[in-house]
Amino acid sequence: QVQLVESGGGSVQAGGSLRLSCAASGYTYSTNCMGWFRQAPGKEREGVAAIYTGDGTTYYADSVKGRFTISQDNAKNTVYLQMNSLKPEDTAMYDCAADRRSPPSVAWWLDGSVADYWGQGTQVTVSS
């Protein structure tokens, strides 16, 4: 099994930055995709950013392109989400996820909002 531990959430003003971290442990050899999802009150879960761990291919939701960057440190089995130019609409519970499947693409996996493993979630609040 794979366990995910998240950190880095908090409260910032609009225009600020945060870096989320997701450390994976356990049987990480079978993990093919990792990414970040978010869910605001009253809204469905939304895929934010994903990375295919095999070759580093990434994909972003249109709402965060140019502002967020997902990256990985394979030696530490850790995925990061650098969030810049934060907006109030970015406010949500952010959750790291990992998947054993080999999807057609990281975009397909992210849009599906389904994964094998999930972290505990970390709150991100952006004020005006």
Disulfide bonds with the S-S distance in Angstrom:
Cys22-Cys96 1.98
